[in-house]
Amino acid sequence: MGQRIVVGDQQLRITNLEIDRRDVVDFFTSVPEEERESRFIHAVELGVFCLQRTTLHLDADFYKRQIQGLLEEVEKRLMVLPQRTQEELAKKIGTDEGQVLAPIKNHVNTVFGEGRRRITEIKKLLEGSLDPDKRSSTLGKALHEVRQMLNPQHKDSIQSRLADITRNDGALVKTVRKVVKDITEPLRLDVDRLTAELRGEETADAVRQQTTLKGEPFQLEVLSELNSWKRITGAQIVYCGPDNKPGDFVIKFAAGTVLERSPFAIVIEAKSDGTRVGRKRATDALAVAIAYRHRSEPAIQSAIYVGKTEAAFAQEVGEWCEMSSTRGLLVACTFEHLVTALRFLIVQRRIQEIRDILPEVDAATILSEIGAIRTSLKKITNIKTQVNAVIEGAETIRTEAEALREEINSALTTIERAIHLVKEKEQPKKLAARAAAG
């Protein structure tokens, strides 16, 4: 395995080095991944700084002891040197004043004194500049500064600086807040805009509940009634109300169901308001609904304007009113007559188709029954008008109205059977004609 730490001239390279110190791992776990490299370099710099000062302190003690030992050894030797030199020279030559060795003795004493002085100066230097235990020494001052930098109680320490930076009004917090604000400001504006739109929608919904736009609950009632009716007829119900365009429902019949030769569709406009819609307004509304929905459903040829109660229409409309336009036959009626209106328009379209296919068919019976339907509907309207004006003793009149409703259903059933018989009679002729053509 190669070296993990390689030191170059100006670079330290660390490869495949694993550190399993728990405190180190815990600290770097809390550091974001993109900051870990810079924080690691900073930790190494701070550690090296502390180690250098600590090592310097230890080395200074070691060198101080070594120097002191050397000085003591030198001092001992110097103490012995004059005496021994004097003794040796005295044996050879005298050292008294005027003798030959007197100058040498004086010189040795001078050297000894100078040596003692220099040793004293060195000791003072060690004590004054290199003693780490004295705050007045140069080394002591440096070590004291390091301790102050690492003392959390000191205002200029690393910990205090970090605390100043990271407090609520610190530079780091201010910078982070600015960056976060710059990033989140567009999101906040979008949230405010969506909130305003939601509030506006709630306000619009409240307005709709106070105006003629509040039609959805009634439309759902109509939808429920149409779904029950389609199980018998096989009609296809398209609910268009949510798009807030003319025509709330489109009732579609494929070719071969209610009509023999072509598809057929009816558009329904449902309103629950009490604005007293007259004949002209109902006709215009249905014409607009037919024109709009005709774009997507060309088979639309009739329309129904249905109100929740009689209060939805003017007196000239009442509970039932037949109208016509260039688009086709129209009916305005209350909710209770909705299915009757659908059956009525289907029968009218069947009669027209039979006349187109079989001009020779006598439709007098069918037309008379349709006349009876119209008469009965008018009677129902008149009777219910009277019922609304009288007191509780008019239950008999209501019963008669219901009986007339049964007559209408019976008449529609008779018409449908007559149409069915016409089709059955015509079927052999069609088969014969096809055989002859074949």
DOROTI-884558 format. One line per 4 residues: number of its first residue (from 1); their letters; for each residue x, y, z of C-alpha. Coordinates in nm, 4 decimals. Layout:
N
NUM = a = X,Y,Z | ...
REM end
This chain:
438
1 = mgqr = 0.0000,0.0000,0.0000 | 0.1424,0.3440,-0.0935 | 0.1829,0.6353,0.1372 | -0.1490,0.7899,0.2483
5 = ivvg = -0.0033,1.1327,0.3265 | 0.2456,1.2757,0.0760 | 0.4145,1.6119,0.1452 | 0.5359,1.8139,-0.1514
9 = dqql = 0.7007,2.1559,-0.1796 | 0.3764,2.3511,-0.1542 | 0.1138,2.0782,-0.1262 | -0.0090,1.8084,0.1132
13 = ritn = -0.1940,1.5191,-0.0557 | -0.4144,1.2772,0.1425 | -0.5466,0.9618,-0.0273 | -0.7523,0.6696,0.1084
17 = leid = -0.7195,0.7963,0.4648 | -0.9835,0.6667,0.7080 | -1.0510,0.8452,1.0376 | -1.2520,0.6434,1.2889
21 = rrdv = -1.2652,0.9031,1.5683 | -1.6250,0.9256,1.6876 | -1.6153,1.2997,1.7601 | -1.4753,1.3749,1.4135
25 = vdff = -1.7394,1.1594,1.2415 | -2.0234,1.3169,1.4444 | -1.9043,1.6680,1.3626 | -1.8749,1.6129,0.9853
29 = tsvp = -2.2102,1.4305,0.9770 | -2.3773,1.7603,1.0679 | -2.1858,1.9520,0.7955 | -2.3546,1.9733,0.4490
33 = eeer = -2.1760,1.7565,0.1926 | -2.0780,2.0500,-0.0302 | -1.9043,2.2233,0.2664 | -1.7187,1.9232,0.4094
37 = esrf = -1.3953,1.9712,0.2100 | -1.3564,2.3376,0.3094 | -1.4447,2.2631,0.6717 | -1.1901,1.9761,0.6795
41 = ihav = -0.9152,2.2041,0.5453 | -1.0101,2.4663,0.8054 | -0.9974,2.2030,1.0815 | -0.6487,2.0920,0.9678
45 = elgv = -0.5254,2.4537,0.9640 | -0.6626,2.5207,1.3127 | -0.5189,2.1909,1.4442 | -0.1753,2.2619,1.2946
49 = fclq = -0.1835,2.6095,1.4481 | -0.2558,2.4680,1.7943 | -0.0050,2.1852,1.7565 | 0.2674,2.4267,1.6505
53 = rttl = 0.2126,2.6394,1.9607 | 0.1895,2.3370,2.1886 | 0.5011,2.1797,2.0343 | 0.6819,2.5106,2.0648
57 = hlda = 0.5928,2.5204,2.4325 | 0.7225,2.1650,2.4893 | 1.0357,2.2238,2.2796 | 1.1067,2.5449,2.4685
61 = dfyk = 1.0991,2.3589,2.7998 | 1.3306,2.0903,2.6603 | 1.5786,2.3381,2.5150 | 1.5627,2.5456,2.8289
65 = rqiq = 1.6579,2.2452,3.0386 | 1.9354,2.1524,2.7949 | 2.0765,2.5033,2.7909 | 2.0525,2.5317,3.1671
69 = glle = 2.2366,2.1993,3.1999 | 2.5079,2.3148,2.9604 | 2.5415,2.6478,3.1386 | 2.5708,2.4769,3.4742
73 = evek = 2.8383,2.2449,3.3323 | 3.0262,2.5399,3.1831 | 2.9933,2.7322,3.5058 | 3.1338,2.4389,3.7039
77 = rlmv = 3.4272,2.4088,3.4664 | 3.4874,2.7842,3.4818 | 3.4832,2.7735,3.8597 | 3.7523,2.5062,3.8580
81 = lpqr = 3.9611,2.6558,3.5765 | 4.1123,2.9609,3.7543 | 4.1994,2.7677,4.0619 | 4.3574,2.4806,3.8775
85 = tqee = 4.5354,2.7127,3.6348 | 4.6655,2.9165,3.9215 | 4.7793,2.6151,4.1082 | 4.9564,2.4687,3.8068
89 = lakk = 5.1215,2.7934,3.7130 | 5.2072,2.8673,4.0698 | 5.4012,2.5488,4.0799 | 5.6089,2.6646,3.7839
93 = igtd = 5.6102,3.0354,3.8173 | 5.4830,3.2617,4.0920 | 5.1574,3.4454,4.0699 | 5.2238,3.7155,4.3222
97 = egqv = 5.2350,4.0787,4.2251 | 5.5418,4.1525,4.0226 | 5.5976,3.7935,3.9295 | 5.5792,3.6572,3.5754
101 = lapi = 5.2321,3.4972,3.5995 | 5.0558,3.7892,3.7646 | 4.9171,3.9283,3.4302 | 4.7993,3.5816,3.3283
105 = knhv = 4.6227,3.5408,3.6574 | 4.4528,3.8743,3.6140 | 4.3479,3.7794,3.2557 | 4.2066,3.4464,3.3694
109 = ntvf = 4.0091,3.6229,3.6396 | 3.8786,3.8655,3.3771 | 3.7729,3.5770,3.1488 | 3.6073,3.4045,3.4407
113 = gegr = 3.4136,3.7189,3.5316 | 3.3067,3.7773,3.1722 | 3.1926,3.4143,3.1445 | 2.9859,3.4469,3.4605
117 = rrit = 2.8300,3.7658,3.3247 | 2.7410,3.6062,2.9910 | 2.5918,3.3035,3.1628 | 2.3797,3.5340,3.3785
121 = eikk = 2.2584,3.7188,3.0646 | 2.1621,3.3902,2.8980 | 1.9697,3.2830,3.2083 | 1.7886,3.6152,3.2086
125 = lleg = 1.7084,3.5681,2.8379 | 1.5634,3.2245,2.9063 | 1.3606,3.3563,3.1951 | 1.2514,3.6773,3.0216
129 = sldp = 1.1837,3.5722,2.6593 | 1.1631,3.1935,2.6388 | 0.9881,3.1014,2.9640 | 0.6384,2.9801,2.8651
133 = dkrs = 0.5147,3.0036,3.2232 | 0.5776,3.3781,3.2472 | 0.3245,3.6011,3.0713 | 0.5865,3.8769,3.0438
137 = stlg = 0.8149,3.6589,2.8262 | 0.7870,3.6636,2.4474 | 0.6972,3.2953,2.4314 | 0.4581,3.3341,2.7255
141 = kalh = 0.2816,3.6225,2.5479 | 0.2428,3.4141,2.2310 | 0.1047,3.1164,2.4226 | -0.1285,3.3467,2.6138
145 = evrq = -0.2648,3.4839,2.2852 | -0.3280,3.1289,2.1653 | -0.5090,3.0457,2.4881 | -0.7190,3.3592,2.4517
149 = mlnp = -0.8086,3.2611,2.0949 | -0.9303,2.9237,2.2229 | -1.1047,3.0584,2.5357 | -1.4837,3.0735,2.4733
153 = qhkd = -1.5178,3.3336,2.7518 | -1.2929,3.5792,2.5683 | -1.4675,3.8107,2.3205 | -1.1941,3.7698,2.0548
157 = siqs = -1.1820,3.3896,2.0759 | -1.2687,3.1641,1.7840 | -1.5828,3.0421,1.9618 | -1.6987,3.3990,2.0344
161 = rlad = -1.6374,3.5003,1.6749 | -1.8394,3.2019,1.5534 | -2.1145,3.2872,1.8030 | -2.1190,3.6471,1.6760
165 = itrn = -2.1415,3.5277,1.3166 | -2.4160,3.2724,1.3843 | -2.6396,3.4745,1.6176 | -2.9735,3.6042,1.4871
169 = dgal = -2.8311,3.9405,1.3786 | -2.4891,3.8030,1.2819 | -2.3289,3.8275,0.9399 | -2.3762,3.4579,0.8622
173 = vktv = -2.7438,3.4581,0.9566 | -2.8025,3.7770,0.7596 | -2.6317,3.6266,0.4555 | -2.8284,3.3015,0.4839
177 = rkvv = -3.1526,3.4944,0.5251 | -3.0788,3.7010,0.2160 | -2.9957,3.3920,0.0082 | -3.3058,3.2075,0.1333
181 = kdit = -3.5212,3.5126,0.0672 | -3.3854,3.5471,-0.2877 | -3.4616,3.1787,-0.3522 | -3.8051,3.1661,-0.1867
185 = eplr = -3.9366,3.5086,-0.2894 | -4.0720,3.3864,-0.6280 | -4.2345,3.0907,-0.4514 | -4.3933,3.3226,-0.1935
189 = ldvd = -4.5311,3.5451,-0.4688 | -4.6798,3.2399,-0.6428 | -4.8399,3.1229,-0.3164 | -4.9839,3.4709,-0.2574
193 = rlta = -5.1203,3.4734,-0.6112 | -5.2796,3.1300,-0.5702 | -5.4267,3.2367,-0.2348 | -5.5758,3.5450,-0.3961
197 = elrg = -5.7199,3.3324,-0.6770 | -5.8718,3.0885,-0.4283 | -6.0239,3.3715,-0.2300 | -6.1552,3.5208,-0.5495
201 = eeta = -6.3079,3.1854,-0.6448 | -6.4688,3.1597,-0.3002 | -6.6094,3.5104,-0.3405 | -6.7342,3.4270,-0.6901
205 = davr = -6.8964,3.1118,-0.5570 | -7.0694,3.3156,-0.2861 | -7.1921,3.5567,-0.5550 | -7.3147,3.2654,-0.7655
209 = qqtt = -7.5167,3.1415,-0.4686 | -7.6936,3.4790,-0.4611 | -7.7542,3.5069,-0.8377 | -7.8999,3.3081,-1.1241
213 = lkge = -7.5674,3.1258,-1.1638 | -7.6533,2.8939,-0.8742 | -7.7779,2.6115,-1.0949 | -7.5504,2.3180,-1.0202
217 = pfql = -7.7564,2.1471,-0.7432 | -8.0619,2.1522,-0.9680 | -7.8530,2.0268,-1.2612 | -7.7506,1.7292,-1.0486
221 = evls = -8.1180,1.6548,-0.9784 | -8.1841,1.6639,-1.3506 | -7.8842,1.4382,-1.4133 | -8.0131,1.1840,-1.1608
225 = elns = -8.3553,1.1800,-1.3277 | -8.2013,1.1405,-1.6747 | -7.9777,0.8537,-1.5575 | -8.2831,0.6703,-1.4245
229 = wkri = -8.4689,0.7248,-1.7521 | -8.1779,0.6197,-1.9782 | -8.1763,0.2665,-1.8321 | -8.5086,0.2097,-2.0100
233 = tgaq = -8.4341,0.3869,-2.3379 | -8.0611,0.3227,-2.3828 | -7.9942,0.6936,-2.4329 | -7.6505,0.8427,-2.3864
237 = ivyc = -7.6407,1.1332,-2.1386 | -7.3689,1.3991,-2.1746 | -7.3502,1.6425,-1.8796 | -7.2097,1.9739,-2.0090
241 = gpdn = -7.3057,2.1971,-1.7148 | -6.9577,2.2392,-1.5610 | -6.8257,2.4230,-1.8681 | -7.0754,2.7121,-1.8056
245 = kpgd = -7.1706,2.7225,-2.1735 | -7.5205,2.7201,-2.3284 | -7.6850,2.3774,-2.3052 | -7.6397,2.1819,-1.9795
249 = fvik = -7.7191,1.8337,-2.1165 | -7.7126,1.6565,-2.4517 | -7.9288,1.3424,-2.4849 | -7.8072,1.1267,-2.7762
253 = faag = -7.9701,0.8297,-2.9502 | -7.7830,0.6187,-3.2017 | -7.9399,0.5190,-3.5333 | -8.1638,0.2153,-3.4934
257 = tvle = -8.2709,0.2994,-3.1365 | -8.5451,0.5637,-3.1203 | -8.5149,0.6382,-3.4932 | -8.4724,0.3896,-3.7751
261 = rspf = -8.2530,0.5757,-4.0170 | -8.0478,0.8405,-3.8372 | -7.9115,0.9436,-3.4978 | -8.1090,1.1915,-3.2909
265 = aivi = -8.0132,1.4285,-3.0066 | -8.1905,1.6682,-2.7706 | -8.0237,1.9524,-2.5788 | -8.1531,2.0512,-2.2324
269 = eaks = -8.1088,2.3875,-2.0596 | -8.1751,2.3557,-1.6837 | -8.2456,2.6622,-1.4647 | -8.3645,2.6638,-1.1042
273 = dgtr = -8.3974,3.0398,-1.0645 | -8.7225,3.2290,-1.0230 | -8.6694,3.4966,-1.2901 | -9.0009,3.4198,-1.4603
277 = vgrk = -8.8638,3.3343,-1.8062 | -9.1149,3.4113,-2.0797 | -9.1783,3.2343,-2.4085 | -8.9398,3.4529,-2.6117
281 = ratd = -8.6521,3.4312,-2.3630 | -8.6910,3.0539,-2.3410 | -8.6977,3.0250,-2.7213 | -8.3888,3.2443,-2.7610
285 = alav = -8.2000,3.0548,-2.4885 | -8.2763,2.7180,-2.6498 | -8.1806,2.8446,-2.9959 | -7.8417,2.9572,-2.8576
289 = aiay = -7.7963,2.6222,-2.6794 | -7.8777,2.4248,-2.9965 | -7.6413,2.6392,-3.2046 | -7.3537,2.6022,-2.9561
293 = rhrs = -7.3867,2.2275,-2.8935 | -7.4584,2.1578,-3.2620 | -7.0879,2.2100,-3.3300 | -6.9962,1.8927,-3.1431
297 = epai = -7.3257,1.7042,-3.1949 | -7.4812,1.7693,-3.5392 | -7.7740,1.5332,-3.4627 | -7.9359,1.7880,-3.2264
301 = qsai = -8.2808,1.8810,-3.3634 | -8.4860,1.9614,-3.0503 | -8.4412,2.1250,-2.7121 | -8.5999,2.1463,-2.3675
305 = yvgk = -8.5913,2.4386,-2.1246 | -8.6562,2.2836,-1.7821 | -8.7228,2.4841,-1.4658 | -8.7297,2.3456,-1.1136
309 = teaa = -9.0806,2.4736,-1.0456 | -9.3433,2.6840,-1.2157 | -9.1798,2.9867,-1.0527 | -8.9043,2.9590,-1.3160
313 = faqe = -9.1461,3.0685,-1.5923 | -9.3784,3.3545,-1.6711 | -9.7538,3.2966,-1.6712 | -9.7603,3.2570,-2.0502
317 = vgew = -9.5333,2.9495,-2.0177 | -9.6700,2.7893,-1.7034 | -9.5747,2.4234,-1.6536 | -9.5682,2.3344,-2.0231
321 = cems = -9.5194,2.5293,-2.3422 | -9.4397,2.4127,-2.6964 | -9.2358,2.6392,-2.9212 | -9.0493,2.6119,-3.2474
325 = strg = -8.7485,2.7617,-3.4187 | -8.5549,2.7188,-3.7391 | -8.3528,2.4525,-3.5568 | -8.6468,2.2352,-3.4527
329 = llva = -8.9241,2.1733,-3.1984 | -8.8787,2.3230,-2.8498 | -9.0463,2.2595,-2.5142 | -9.0366,2.4615,-2.1908
333 = ctfe = -9.1573,2.2704,-1.8834 | -9.1107,2.2153,-1.5125 | -8.8935,1.9391,-1.3712 | -9.1841,1.7003,-1.3102
337 = hlvt = -9.2673,1.7043,-1.6843 | -8.9060,1.6499,-1.8020 | -8.9431,1.2813,-1.8955 | -9.2794,1.3574,-2.0599
341 = alrf = -9.1111,1.6279,-2.2713 | -8.8377,1.3852,-2.3785 | -9.0900,1.1207,-2.4818 | -9.3015,1.3859,-2.6580
345 = livq = -9.0063,1.5105,-2.8694 | -8.8990,1.1535,-2.9536 | -9.2542,1.0681,-3.0692 | -9.2706,1.3850,-3.2821
349 = rriq = -8.9414,1.2928,-3.4498 | -9.0567,0.9343,-3.5101 | -9.3778,1.0562,-3.6747 | -9.1765,1.2825,-3.9043
353 = eird = -8.9456,0.9954,-3.9979 | -9.2422,0.7651,-4.0712 | -9.3958,1.0295,-4.2956 | -9.0663,1.0671,-4.4805
357 = ilpe = -9.0273,0.6907,-4.5287 | -9.3959,0.5967,-4.5815 | -9.5946,0.8907,-4.7154 | -9.9010,0.6680,-4.7571
361 = vdaa = -9.9277,0.5784,-4.3887 | -10.2351,0.7264,-4.2192 | -10.1096,0.8996,-3.9084 | -10.4503,1.0279,-3.8028
365 = tils = -10.4648,0.8040,-3.4956 | -10.1234,0.9122,-3.3832 | -10.1950,1.2827,-3.4425 | -10.5184,1.2599,-3.2513
369 = eiga = -10.3374,1.1126,-2.9548 | -10.0827,1.3930,-2.9705 | -10.3725,1.6385,-2.9644 | -10.5051,1.4588,-2.6574
373 = irts = -10.1653,1.4962,-2.4932 | -10.1630,1.8694,-2.5551 | -10.5165,1.9032,-2.4197 | -10.4313,1.7049,-2.1083
377 = lkki = -10.1188,1.9103,-2.0444 | -10.3211,2.2281,-2.0678 | -10.5752,2.0845,-1.8262 | -10.2987,1.9932,-1.5824
381 = tnik = -10.1688,2.3481,-1.5962 | -10.5154,2.4914,-1.5358 | -10.5916,2.2470,-1.2570 | -10.2633,2.3120,-1.0750
385 = tqvn = -10.3201,2.6841,-1.1079 | -10.6541,2.6388,-0.9359 | -10.4984,2.4096,-0.6718 | -10.2454,2.6780,-0.5821
389 = avie = -10.5302,2.9257,-0.5323 | -10.7667,2.7161,-0.3187 | -10.7404,2.5807,0.0322 | -10.6699,2.2286,0.1557
393 = gaet = -11.0093,2.0933,0.0442 | -10.8975,2.0659,-0.3229 | -10.7374,1.7180,-0.2919 | -10.9879,1.5800,-0.5453
397 = irte = -10.8583,1.8204,-0.8082 | -10.5044,1.6992,-0.7507 | -10.6221,1.3412,-0.7958 | -10.7818,1.4328,-1.1286
401 = aeal = -10.4570,1.5969,-1.2378 | -10.2651,1.2810,-1.1579 | -10.5198,1.0757,-1.3492 | -10.4750,1.3002,-1.6491
405 = reei = -10.1005,1.2454,-1.6179 | -10.1680,0.8725,-1.6429 | -10.3791,0.9403,-1.9512 | -10.0847,1.1212,-2.1061
409 = nsal = -9.8530,0.8304,-2.0352 | -10.1149,0.5920,-2.1752 | -10.1496,0.8044,-2.4891 | -9.7704,0.8082,-2.5363
413 = ttie = -9.7630,0.4311,-2.4902 | -10.0415,0.3932,-2.7518 | -9.8467,0.6123,-2.9951 | -9.5292,0.4137,-2.9408
417 = raih = -9.7153,0.0877,-3.0012 | -9.8759,0.2303,-3.3176 | -9.5321,0.3295,-3.4477 | -9.4047,-0.0162,-3.3650
421 = lvke = -9.6938,-0.1758,-3.5578 | -9.6204,0.0465,-3.8551 | -9.2605,-0.0708,-3.8509 | -9.3685,-0.4353,-3.8255
425 = keqp = -9.6060,-0.3990,-4.1209 | -9.3409,-0.2274,-4.3241 | -9.0697,-0.4843,-4.2449 | -9.2023,-0.7563,-4.4922
429 = kkla = -9.2222,-0.4962,-4.7670 | -8.8588,-0.3970,-4.7060 | -8.7475,-0.7593,-4.7101 | -8.9404,-0.8245,-5.0341
433 = araa = -8.7931,-0.5153,-5.1943 | -8.4417,-0.6208,-5.0922 | -8.5029,-0.9748,-5.2284 | -8.6318,-0.8366,-5.5575
437 = ag = -8.3350,-0.6062,-5.5846 | -8.1029,-0.8967,-5.5114
REM end
